[in-house]
């Protein structure tokens, strides 16, 4: 089957899922969005479950592309922040996976996409937060921050300014933790 003909459905569904989660995946709404008939959907996908599996595969492909861009970043500000802004709907899709991680397929996809991001930026993350060569601490902190990050982002607040503030606060928190650690000696 021609993958190119399925792509509008995937892109339309990706956008809806990113904004509304799995409840947003209504065939009639997607048909209207992509300007195709509902029967066209069933021609390419036997049901919503098959479609959702393809969406998750598409998301993992997108996550790899985003991770490749993240790996090329020389600094968090502005390089990484610009990649995150460019990847807004990928992040919002991932947020929905996190929110609905009680569903095993969503949890698995969420963990895989986070693994890609972690591999891509852990060295930059460690250096920019001043954690020296303590990659284990940087990785643990990254996992906590990712969870918190996905709880906070929305389509409206995911801006350069918001991200700058978020990362500035993280830097301040790490600096305070390091001061506290030094003071205890």
N, C-alpha and C positions, 0 to 999 in steps of 0.2 A: 504494500500500500504506500502511496506517495506521502512521505513524511512531511513534505512542504505543505500539503493540504491540511494536515492535522495541526500544524504549528499555530495558526490563528486561535484555534480552540485552546491549545496549551497556554499560549500567552494571555489570552483572556481569562482563563481559569486561574492562572498564576496570580494575576492582578487581583481577582476577586478573593482568592484564598489569602493573599497577603493582607488585604483590608478587612476581611470578615471571618476568616477561618473556614473550616469545612462547611459550616452552615451556609456560607455564601455561594457554595457550588450548586447552583440551581440551573438545570439545563436550559430552561426557558430564558433565564436572565443572561446566561452565557451566549445563547443563540442571538439574542437581541444585541449584545455587546459586539459580537463578531459578525453580525449581519448575515447569518446563515440560518437555515431551517433546523428545527430540532431533529428531524430525521437524519440530517447530515451528521449530527453528533453520533447517533447510533450506527451510522455507516462506518465511522472511524473507531468508535469505542463501544464495546458491547454494553457497558453500563458505567455508572458513576464510580464504582470500585476500580475498574480497569483504568478509567480516566485519572483517578487519584494516584494510582501507582505510577502512571506516566508523568504526572505532575511532580511526584517525589523524585523520580529519575532526572527529570529536567532540573529540579532544584539542586540536586547533587552535582550536575554538570555545571550549573551556574556557580555553585560554591567553589568548585575547583578553579574556575576562571577568576573569581574574586580573589581567591587565595594566591593565585599567580601574580595578580596585581599587588596584593598586600606584601608579598615577598620582595617586591622591588622597591618598597618604600624605604627611604633613607632616614625618615623621622616620623614621629606621630603627627606633629603639627608642621606643615599643613598636609604632607603627603598622605598619611593614613586617613586623616579626616576627609580628604577629598575622595579617596577610594570609597569610604563608607557612604558619603553623600551620593556618589554615583551608583552605589549598590543599594539604595534606599529600599526598594521593593524586595530585594533578596533578603535584607535584614528583617523586614516586616513579615515576609513569608516564614523566616526562621523563628520569629517571635511567635507566630501562630503555632508552629510545631512545638515550641516550648510550652505554650499555654495548654495545648492538647496532647501533651506527652503521655497521658494515661493510655493513649492508643499506641500499641507497640510499634506499628510502622512509622508513626510520627516521631516517637522517641528515638528510634534507630536512625532515622534521617537527620534529626536534630543533632544527635551525638556525632554522626559522621561529618556533618557540615562544620560543626564546632572544632572537630579534630583537624580539618583542613585549615581553618583559620588559625588555630593554635600553632600548628607546624609552621605556618607562613610567617607569623609575626612574633614568635616567642623570643627570639634573639633581640629584636628591636624593642620589644616590651621590657625585657630584662634590663637592657642598657638604659632606655629612656627613664625607667623608674629608679635607676641607680641601685639596682639589686646585685651589682657585681656579677659574679659567676654563679649566683644562687638560683639556678634554673628551676629547681624543685619548688622553692618558695614562689618564684615568678609564675610557674604553671598553676600552682594551687590558687594564687591570687587571681590569675586570669580566669580560672573556672568560676570562682565566686563572682567576679566582676561581670562575666558574660551572663550569668543568671540574673544578676541585678539589672544589667543593661537591658535585657529583653523584657523585664518587668516594667521598665520606665519608658521605652520608646513608643512613639505613636507616629502616625503619618504626618501630623502637624508639627510635632516638636523635633523631629529628626532633621535638624539644620546644622550648619557649620557652627553657629554660635552655641547651640545647645551642646554639641559634641565637644567643643573647646572647653566649655565650662565643666562638663562631665570629666574630661581627662585632666583638667587643672585640679579639680577636687581630688581625683585619684592620686595625683602627684603629691598634693598637700598631705593626704592621709598617709602615704608611704613615708614621706619625710618626717611626719610626726611619730610614726611607729619607730623609725630608725633613731630619732632623738630619744624616745622613751627607752629604747633598748640600750642606748649608750649611757643614759642616766642611771640605769639599774646596775651598772658595773662599778 
